[in-house]
């Protein structure tokens, strides 16, 4: 089946597109990619920990000394 367009005829669509994912990973690539999630987990854990420490310090140093409002 060929599609008609204003500039001529288009070739038929390929049955299956070639993909980078079709290439198997080498052992070196697998080892390198295995370390990425660990580093991301550490980075996000440190960021969340710093946010919790900041929240606790604000609560301790600002809200507690003010006392109850009302």
mmCIF file as gemmi writes it, N, C-alpha and C atoms, coordinates in Angstrom:
data_model
loop_
_atom_site.group_PDB
_atom_site.id
_atom_site.type_symbol
_atom_site.label_atom_id
_atom_site.label_alt_id
_atom_site.label_comp_id
_atom_site.label_asym_id
_atom_site.label_entity_id
_atom_site.label_seq_id
_atom_site.pdbx_PDB_ins_code
_atom_site.Cartn_x
_atom_site.Cartn_y
_atom_site.Cartn_z
_atom_site.occupancy
_atom_site.B_iso_or_equiv
_atom_site.pdbx_formal_charge
_atom_site.auth_seq_id
_atom_site.auth_asym_id
_atom_site.pdbx_PDB_model_num
ATOM 1 N N . UNK Axp A 1 ? 0.845 -1.178 0 1 0 ? 1 A 1
ATOM 2 C CA . UNK Axp A 1 ? 0 0 0 1 0 ? 1 A 1
ATOM 3 C C . UNK Axp A 1 ? 0.892 1.243 0 1 0 ? 1 A 1
ATOM 4 N N . UNK Axp A 2 ? 0.661 2.108 -0.92 1 0 ? 2 A 1
ATOM 5 C CA . UNK Axp A 2 ? 1.419 3.342 -0.981 1 0 ? 2 A 1
ATOM 6 C C . UNK Axp A 2 ? 0.496 4.498 -0.647 1 0 ? 2 A 1
ATOM 7 N N . UNK Axp A 3 ? 1.015 5.448 0.083 1 0 ? 3 A 1
ATOM 8 C CA . UNK Axp A 3 ? 0.236 6.617 0.457 1 0 ? 3 A 1
ATOM 9 C C . UNK Axp A 3 ? 0.467 7.733 -0.559 1 0 ? 3 A 1
ATOM 10 N N . UNK Axp A 4 ? -0.58 8.394 -0.904 1 0 ? 4 A 1
ATOM 11 C CA . UNK Axp A 4 ? -0.473 9.515 -1.833 1 0 ? 4 A 1
ATOM 12 C C . UNK Axp A 4 ? -0.355 10.81 -1.038 1 0 ? 4 A 1
ATOM 13 N N . UNK Axp A 5 ? 0.527 11.677 -1.434 1 0 ? 5 A 1
ATOM 14 C CA . UNK Axp A 5 ? 0.647 12.984 -0.818 1 0 ? 5 A 1
ATOM 15 C C . UNK Axp A 5 ? 0.854 14.01 -1.914 1 0 ? 5 A 1
ATOM 16 N N . UNK Axp A 6 ? 0.885 15.251 -1.544 1 0 ? 6 A 1
ATOM 17 C CA . UNK Axp A 6 ? 0.982 16.311 -2.545 1 0 ? 6 A 1
ATOM 18 C C . UNK Axp A 6 ? 2.332 16.315 -3.253 1 0 ? 6 A 1
ATOM 19 N N . UNK Axp A 7 ? 3.349 15.745 -2.647 1 0 ? 7 A 1
ATOM 20 C CA . UNK Axp A 7 ? 4.684 15.784 -3.243 1 0 ? 7 A 1
ATOM 21 C C . UNK Axp A 7 ? 5.07 14.469 -3.907 1 0 ? 7 A 1
ATOM 22 N N . UNK Axp A 8 ? 4.184 13.543 -3.993 1 0 ? 8 A 1
ATOM 23 C CA . UNK Axp A 8 ? 4.522 12.284 -4.649 1 0 ? 8 A 1
ATOM 24 C C . UNK Axp A 8 ? 4.047 11.102 -3.832 1 0 ? 8 A 1
ATOM 25 N N . UNK Axp A 9 ? 4.712 9.984 -4.016 1 0 ? 9 A 1
ATOM 26 C CA . UNK Axp A 9 ? 4.328 8.747 -3.352 1 0 ? 9 A 1
ATOM 27 C C . UNK Axp A 9 ? 5.304 8.435 -2.234 1 0 ? 9 A 1
ATOM 28 N N . UNK Axp A 10 ? 4.773 8.042 -1.094 1 0 ? 10 A 1
ATOM 29 C CA . UNK Axp A 10 ? 5.605 7.655 0.036 1 0 ? 10 A 1
ATOM 30 C C . UNK Axp A 10 ? 5.861 6.16 -0.003 1 0 ? 10 A 1
ATOM 31 N N . UNK Axp A 11 ? 7.04 5.705 0.416 1 0 ? 11 A 1
ATOM 32 C CA . UNK Axp A 11 ? 7.288 4.256 0.467 1 0 ? 11 A 1
ATOM 33 C C . UNK Axp A 11 ? 6.44 3.622 1.571 1 0 ? 11 A 1
ATOM 34 N N . UNK Axp A 12 ? 6.202 2.324 1.495 1 0 ? 12 A 1
ATOM 35 C CA . UNK Axp A 12 ? 5.415 1.665 2.542 1 0 ? 12 A 1
ATOM 36 C C . UNK Axp A 12 ? 6.144 1.7 3.889 1 0 ? 12 A 1
ATOM 37 N N . UNK Axp A 13 ? 5.364 1.651 4.958 1 0 ? 13 A 1
ATOM 38 C CA . UNK Axp A 13 ? 5.941 1.656 6.3 1 0 ? 13 A 1
ATOM 39 C C . UNK Axp A 13 ? 6.701 0.355 6.553 1 0 ? 13 A 1
ATOM 40 N N . UNK Axp A 14 ? 7.815 0.43 7.243 1 0 ? 14 A 1
ATOM 41 C CA . UNK Axp A 14 ? 8.526 -0.819 7.55 1 0 ? 14 A 1
ATOM 42 C C . UNK Axp A 14 ? 7.713 -1.65 8.547 1 0 ? 14 A 1
ATOM 43 N N . UNK Axp A 15 ? 7.823 -2.95 8.424 1 0 ? 15 A 1
ATOM 44 C CA . UNK Axp A 15 ? 7.073 -3.834 9.315 1 0 ? 15 A 1
ATOM 45 C C . UNK Axp A 15 ? 7.569 -3.7 10.754 1 0 ? 15 A 1
ATOM 46 N N . UNK Axp A 16 ? 8.86 -3.449 10.92 1 0 ? 16 A 1
ATOM 47 C CA . UNK Axp A 16 ? 9.426 -3.324 12.253 1 0 ? 16 A 1
ATOM 48 C C . UNK Axp A 16 ? 10.567 -2.342 12.178 1 0 ? 16 A 1
ATOM 49 N N . UNK Axp A 17 ? 10.547 -1.373 13.077 1 0 ? 17 A 1
ATOM 50 C CA . UNK Axp A 17 ? 11.604 -0.365 13.085 1 0 ? 17 A 1
ATOM 51 C C . UNK Axp A 17 ? 12.837 -0.896 13.815 1 0 ? 17 A 1
ATOM 52 N N . UNK Axp A 18 ? 13.984 -0.537 13.327 1 0 ? 18 A 1
ATOM 53 C CA . UNK Axp A 18 ? 15.221 -0.889 14.02 1 0 ? 18 A 1
ATOM 54 C C . UNK Axp A 18 ? 15.335 -0.003 15.253 1 0 ? 18 A 1
ATOM 55 N N . UNK Axp A 19 ? 15.783 -0.57 16.34 1 0 ? 19 A 1
ATOM 56 C CA . UNK Axp A 19 ? 15.867 0.168 17.593 1 0 ? 19 A 1
ATOM 57 C C . UNK Axp A 19 ? 17.229 -0.065 18.229 1 0 ? 19 A 1
ATOM 58 N N . UNK Axp A 20 ? 17.657 0.919 18.99 1 0 ? 20 A 1
ATOM 59 C CA . UNK Axp A 20 ? 18.893 0.765 19.744 1 0 ? 20 A 1
ATOM 60 C C . UNK Axp A 20 ? 18.723 -0.33 20.789 1 0 ? 20 A 1
ATOM 61 N N . UNK Axp A 21 ? 17.501 -0.495 21.275 1 0 ? 21 A 1
ATOM 62 C CA . UNK Axp A 21 ? 17.243 -1.505 22.307 1 0 ? 21 A 1
ATOM 63 C C . UNK Axp A 21 ? 17.423 -2.926 21.775 1 0 ? 21 A 1
ATOM 64 N N . UNK Axp A 22 ? 17.448 -3.087 20.457 1 0 ? 22 A 1
ATOM 65 C CA . UNK Axp A 22 ? 17.649 -4.42 19.895 1 0 ? 22 A 1
ATOM 66 C C . UNK Axp A 22 ? 19.082 -4.915 20.06 1 0 ? 22 A 1
ATOM 67 N N . UNK Axp A 23 ? 20.024 -3.98 20.248 1 0 ? 23 A 1
ATOM 68 C CA . UNK Axp A 23 ? 21.422 -4.37 20.423 1 0 ? 23 A 1
ATOM 69 C C . UNK Axp A 23 ? 21.64 -4.862 21.852 1 0 ? 23 A 1
ATOM 70 N N . UNK Axp A 24 ? 22.24 -6.047 22.014 1 0 ? 24 A 1
ATOM 71 C CA . UNK Axp A 24 ? 22.499 -6.528 23.38 1 0 ? 24 A 1
ATOM 72 C C . UNK Axp A 24 ? 23.593 -5.701 24.058 1 0 ? 24 A 1
ATOM 73 N N . UNK Axp A 25 ? 23.486 -5.553 25.373 1 0 ? 25 A 1
ATOM 74 C CA . UNK Axp A 25 ? 24.479 -4.803 26.135 1 0 ? 25 A 1
ATOM 75 C C . UNK Axp A 25 ? 25.715 -5.653 26.395 1 0 ? 25 A 1
ATOM 76 N N . UNK Axp A 26 ? 26.855 -5.017 26.372 1 0 ? 26 A 1
ATOM 77 C CA . UNK Axp A 26 ? 28.081 -5.727 26.714 1 0 ? 26 A 1
ATOM 78 C C . UNK Axp A 26 ? 28.186 -5.841 28.233 1 0 ? 26 A 1
ATOM 79 N N . UNK Axp A 27 ? 29.087 -6.679 28.702 1 0 ? 27 A 1
ATOM 80 C CA . UNK Axp A 27 ? 29.269 -6.855 30.148 1 0 ? 27 A 1
ATOM 81 C C . UNK Axp A 27 ? 29.709 -5.555 30.816 1 0 ? 27 A 1
ATOM 82 N N . UNK Axp A 28 ? 30.554 -4.791 30.141 1 0 ? 28 A 1
ATOM 83 C CA . UNK Axp A 28 ? 31.016 -3.516 30.709 1 0 ? 28 A 1
ATOM 84 C C . UNK Axp A 28 ? 29.855 -2.546 30.86 1 0 ? 28 A 1
ATOM 85 N N . UNK Axp A 29 ? 28.95 -2.521 29.893 1 0 ? 29 A 1
ATOM 86 C CA . UNK Axp A 29 ? 27.787 -1.625 29.974 1 0 ? 29 A 1
ATOM 87 C C . UNK Axp A 29 ? 26.845 -2.049 31.087 1 0 ? 29 A 1
ATOM 88 N N . UNK Axp A 30 ? 26.656 -3.333 31.26 1 0 ? 30 A 1
ATOM 89 C CA . UNK Axp A 30 ? 25.784 -3.821 32.328 1 0 ? 30 A 1
ATOM 90 C C . UNK Axp A 30 ? 26.358 -3.446 33.688 1 0 ? 30 A 1
ATOM 91 N N . UNK Axp A 31 ? 27.68 -3.613 33.873 1 0 ? 31 A 1
ATOM 92 C CA . UNK Axp A 31 ? 28.306 -3.244 35.151 1 0 ? 31 A 1
ATOM 93 C C . UNK Axp A 31 ? 28.188 -1.743 35.403 1 0 ? 31 A 1
ATOM 94 N N . UNK Axp A 32 ? 28.385 -0.943 34.356 1 0 ? 32 A 1
ATOM 95 C CA . UNK Axp A 32 ? 28.312 0.508 34.517 1 0 ? 32 A 1
ATOM 96 C C . UNK Axp A 32 ? 26.888 0.952 34.852 1 0 ? 32 A 1
ATOM 97 N N . UNK Axp A 33 ? 25.897 0.362 34.209 1 0 ? 33 A 1
ATOM 98 C CA . UNK Axp A 33 ? 24.506 0.745 34.453 1 0 ? 33 A 1
ATOM 99 C C . UNK Axp A 33 ? 23.997 0.237 35.79 1 0 ? 33 A 1
ATOM 100 N N . UNK Axp A 34 ? 24.608 -0.791 36.343 1 0 ? 34 A 1
ATOM 101 C CA . UNK Axp A 34 ? 24.172 -1.323 37.635 1 0 ? 34 A 1
ATOM 102 C C . UNK Axp A 34 ? 24.466 -0.348 38.763 1 0 ? 34 A 1
ATOM 103 N N . UNK Axp A 35 ? 25.468 0.505 38.603 1 0 ? 35 A 1
ATOM 104 C CA . UNK Axp A 35 ? 25.845 1.443 39.654 1 0 ? 35 A 1
ATOM 105 C C . UNK Axp A 35 ? 24.988 2.698 39.661 1 0 ? 35 A 1
ATOM 106 N N . UNK Axp A 36 ? 24.336 3.017 38.581 1 0 ? 36 A 1
ATOM 107 C CA . UNK Axp A 36 ? 23.582 4.268 38.471 1 0 ? 36 A 1
ATOM 108 C C . UNK Axp A 36 ? 22.43 4.336 39.471 1 0 ? 36 A 1
ATOM 109 N N . UNK Axp A 37 ? 21.56 3.33 39.596 1 0 ? 37 A 1
ATOM 110 C CA . UNK Axp A 37 ? 20.462 3.451 40.555 1 0 ? 37 A 1
ATOM 111 C C . UNK Axp A 37 ? 20.938 3.592 42.002 1 0 ? 37 A 1
ATOM 112 N N . UNK Axp A 38 ? 22.061 2.988 42.35 1 0 ? 38 A 1
ATOM 113 C CA . UNK Axp A 38 ? 22.579 3.106 43.706 1 0 ? 38 A 1
ATOM 114 C C . UNK Axp A 38 ? 22.983 4.55 43.993 1 0 ? 38 A 1
ATOM 115 N N . UNK Axp A 39 ? 23.658 5.175 43.056 1 0 ? 39 A 1
ATOM 116 C CA . UNK Axp A 39 ? 24.052 6.569 43.234 1 0 ? 39 A 1
ATOM 117 C C . UNK Axp A 39 ? 22.851 7.501 43.3 1 0 ? 39 A 1
ATOM 118 N N . UNK Axp A 40 ? 21.845 7.242 42.484 1 0 ? 40 A 1
ATOM 119 C CA . UNK Axp A 40 ? 20.631 8.059 42.506 1 0 ? 40 A 1
ATOM 120 C C . UNK Axp A 40 ? 19.887 7.894 43.824 1 0 ? 40 A 1
ATOM 121 N N . UNK Axp A 41 ? 19.871 6.697 44.364 1 0 ? 41 A 1
ATOM 122 C CA . UNK Axp A 41 ? 19.213 6.467 45.645 1 0 ? 41 A 1
ATOM 123 C C . UNK Axp A 41 ? 19.943 7.202 46.769 1 0 ? 41 A 1
ATOM 124 N N . UNK Axp A 42 ? 21.266 7.161 46.746 1 0 ? 42 A 1
ATOM 125 C CA . UNK Axp A 42 ? 22.033 7.892 47.759 1 0 ? 42 A 1
ATOM 126 C C . UNK Axp A 42 ? 21.787 9.401 47.65 1 0 ? 42 A 1
ATOM 127 N N . UNK Axp A 43 ? 21.806 9.91 46.446 1 0 ? 43 A 1
ATOM 128 C CA . UNK Axp A 43 ? 21.608 11.34 46.233 1 0 ? 43 A 1
ATOM 129 C C . UNK Axp A 43 ? 20.227 11.782 46.707 1 0 ? 43 A 1
ATOM 130 N N . UNK Axp A 44 ? 19.197 11.037 46.354 1 0 ? 44 A 1
ATOM 131 C CA . UNK Axp A 44 ? 17.847 11.408 46.788 1 0 ? 44 A 1
ATOM 132 C C . UNK Axp A 44 ? 17.687 11.238 48.292 1 0 ? 44 A 1
ATOM 133 N N . UNK Axp A 45 ? 18.313 10.226 48.865 1 0 ? 45 A 1
ATOM 134 C CA . UNK Axp A 45 ? 18.244 10.041 50.314 1 0 ? 45 A 1
ATOM 135 C C . UNK Axp A 45 ? 18.906 11.179 51.074 1 0 ? 45 A 1
ATOM 136 N N . UNK Axp A 46 ? 20.052 11.628 50.586 1 0 ? 46 A 1
ATOM 137 C CA . UNK Axp A 46 ? 20.741 12.756 51.226 1 0 ? 46 A 1
ATOM 138 C C . UNK Axp A 46 ? 19.899 14.023 51.098 1 0 ? 46 A 1
ATOM 139 N N . UNK Axp A 47 ? 19.306 14.257 49.921 1 0 ? 47 A 1
ATOM 140 C CA . UNK Axp A 47 ? 18.482 15.448 49.713 1 0 ? 47 A 1
ATOM 141 C C . UNK Axp A 47 ? 17.264 15.444 50.635 1 0 ? 47 A 1
ATOM 142 N N . UNK Axp A 48 ? 16.598 14.312 50.748 1 0 ? 48 A 1
ATOM 143 C CA . UNK Axp A 48 ? 15.43 14.223 51.633 1 0 ? 48 A 1
ATOM 144 C C . UNK Axp A 48 ? 15.856 14.397 53.084 1 0 ? 48 A 1
ATOM 145 N N . UNK Axp A 49 ? 16.98 13.81 53.469 1 0 ? 49 A 1
ATOM 146 C CA . UNK Axp A 49 ? 17.483 13.973 54.836 1 0 ? 49 A 1
ATOM 147 C C . UNK Axp A 49 ? 17.781 15.428 55.166 1 0 ? 49 A 1
ATOM 148 N N . UNK Axp A 50 ? 18.399 16.152 54.236 1 0 ? 50 A 1
ATOM 149 C CA . UNK Axp A 50 ? 18.676 17.575 54.459 1 0 ? 50 A 1
ATOM 150 C C . UNK Axp A 50 ? 17.389 18.388 54.575 1 0 ? 50 A 1
ATOM 151 N N . UNK Axp A 51 ? 16.402 18.057 53.767 1 0 ? 51 A 1
ATOM 152 C CA . UNK Axp A 51 ? 15.114 18.75 53.872 1 0 ? 51 A 1
ATOM 153 C C . UNK Axp A 51 ? 14.453 18.494 55.222 1 0 ? 51 A 1
ATOM 154 N N . UNK Axp A 52 ? 14.506 17.263 55.71 1 0 ? 52 A 1
ATOM 155 C CA . UNK Axp A 52 ? 13.916 16.956 57.009 1 0 ? 52 A 1
ATOM 156 C C . UNK Axp A 52 ? 14.66 17.66 58.144 1 0 ? 52 A 1
ATOM 157 N N . UNK Axp A 53 ? 15.966 17.716 58.055 1 0 ? 53 A 1
ATOM 158 C CA . UNK Axp A 53 ? 16.745 18.433 59.073 1 0 ? 53 A 1
ATOM 159 C C . UNK Axp A 53 ? 16.39 19.913 59.06 1 0 ? 53 A 1
ATOM 160 N N . UNK Axp A 54 ? 16.278 20.516 57.862 1 0 ? 54 A 1
ATOM 161 C CA . UNK Axp A 54 ? 15.912 21.935 57.761 1 0 ? 54 A 1
ATOM 162 C C . UNK Axp A 54 ? 14.523 22.174 58.33 1 0 ? 54 A 1
ATOM 163 N N . UNK Axp A 55 ? 13.567 21.296 58.015 1 0 ? 55 A 1
ATOM 164 C CA . UNK Axp A 55 ? 12.207 21.442 58.539 1 0 ? 55 A 1
ATOM 165 C C . UNK Axp A 55 ? 12.215 21.346 60.065 1 0 ? 55 A 1
ATOM 166 N N . UNK Axp A 56 ? 12.956 20.395 60.606 1 0 ? 56 A 1
ATOM 167 C CA . UNK Axp A 56 ? 13.002 20.227 62.054 1 0 ? 56 A 1
ATOM 168 C C . UNK Axp A 56 ? 13.643 21.435 62.723 1 0 ? 56 A 1
ATOM 169 N N . UNK Axp A 57 ? 14.707 21.992 62.136 1 0 ? 57 A 1
ATOM 170 C CA . UNK Axp A 57 ? 15.346 23.177 62.715 1 0 ? 57 A 1
ATOM 171 C C . UNK Axp A 57 ? 14.424 24.394 62.683 1 0 ? 57 A 1
ATOM 172 N N . UNK Axp A 58 ? 13.689 24.575 61.592 1 0 ? 58 A 1
ATOM 173 C CA . UNK Axp A 58 ? 12.725 25.681 61.535 1 0 ? 58 A 1
ATOM 174 C C . UNK Axp A 58 ? 11.661 25.49 62.605 1 0 ? 58 A 1
ATOM 175 N N . UNK Axp A 59 ? 11.16 24.272 62.741 1 0 ? 59 A 1
ATOM 176 C CA . UNK Axp A 59 ? 10.142 23.992 63.751 1 0 ? 59 A 1
ATOM 177 C C . UNK Axp A 59 ? 10.694 24.258 65.149 1 0 ? 59 A 1
ATOM 178 N N . UNK Axp A 60 ? 11.909 23.821 65.4 1 0 ? 60 A 1
ATOM 179 C CA . UNK Axp A 60 ? 12.518 23.946 66.723 1 0 ? 60 A 1
ATOM 180 C C . UNK Axp A 60 ? 12.891 25.396 67.044 1 0 ? 60 A 1
ATOM 181 N N . UNK Axp A 61 ? 13.433 26.126 66.091 1 0 ? 61 A 1
ATOM 182 C CA . UNK Axp A 61 ? 13.957 27.461 66.358 1 0 ? 61 A 1
ATOM 183 C C . UNK Axp A 61 ? 12.952 28.593 66.138 1 0 ? 61 A 1
ATOM 184 N N . UNK Axp A 62 ? 11.885 28.346 65.373 1 0 ? 62 A 1
ATOM 185 C CA . UNK Axp A 62 ? 10.918 29.414 65.107 1 0 ? 62 A 1
ATOM 186 C C . UNK Axp A 62 ? 9.573 29.149 65.772 1 0 ? 62 A 1
ATOM 187 N N . UNK Axp A 63 ? 8.997 27.983 65.542 1 0 ? 63 A 1
ATOM 188 C CA . UNK Axp A 63 ? 7.639 27.736 66.025 1 0 ? 63 A 1
ATOM 189 C C . UNK Axp A 63 ? 7.576 27.454 67.515 1 0 ? 63 A 1
ATOM 190 N N . UNK Axp A 64 ? 8.483 26.688 68.044 1 0 ? 64 A 1
ATOM 191 C CA . UNK Axp A 64 ? 8.452 26.359 69.474 1 0 ? 64 A 1
ATOM 192 C C . UNK Axp A 64 ? 8.666 27.597 70.346 1 0 ? 64 A 1
ATOM 193 N N . UNK Axp A 65 ? 9.651 28.466 70.081 1 0 ? 65 A 1
ATOM 194 C CA . UNK Axp A 65 ? 9.838 29.636 70.927 1 0 ? 65 A 1
ATOM 195 C C . UNK Axp A 65 ? 8.659 30.616 70.897 1 0 ? 65 A 1
ATOM 196 N N . UNK Axp A 66 ? 7.887 30.666 69.817 1 0 ? 66 A 1
ATOM 197 C CA . UNK Axp A 66 ? 6.75 31.593 69.731 1 0 ? 66 A 1
ATOM 198 C C . UNK Axp A 66 ? 5.622 31.166 70.654 1 0 ? 66 A 1
ATOM 199 N N . UNK Axp A 67 ? 5.494 29.893 70.86 1 0 ? 67 A 1
ATOM 200 C CA . UNK Axp A 67 ? 4.421 29.396 71.721 1 0 ? 67 A 1
ATOM 201 C C . UNK Axp A 67 ? 3.1 29.344 70.978 1 0 ? 67 A 1
ATOM 202 N N . UNK Axp A 68 ? 2.047 29.108 71.721 1 0 ? 68 A 1
ATOM 203 C CA . UNK Axp A 68 ? 0.713 29.004 71.127 1 0 ? 68 A 1
ATOM 204 C C . UNK Axp A 68 ? 0.217 30.397 70.728 1 0 ? 68 A 1
ATOM 205 N N . UNK Axp A 69 ? -0.431 30.487 69.588 1 0 ? 69 A 1
ATOM 206 C CA . UNK Axp A 69 ? -1.003 31.74 69.127 1 0 ? 69 A 1
ATOM 207 C C . UNK Axp A 69 ? -2.502 31.662 69.321 1 0 ? 69 A 1
ATOM 208 N N . UNK Axp A 70 ? -3.04 32.663 69.976 1 0 ? 70 A 1
ATOM 209 C CA . UNK Axp A 70 ? -4.494 32.65 70.09 1 0 ? 70 A 1
ATOM 210 C C . UNK Axp A 70 ? -5.031 33.111 71.384 1 0 ? 70 A 1
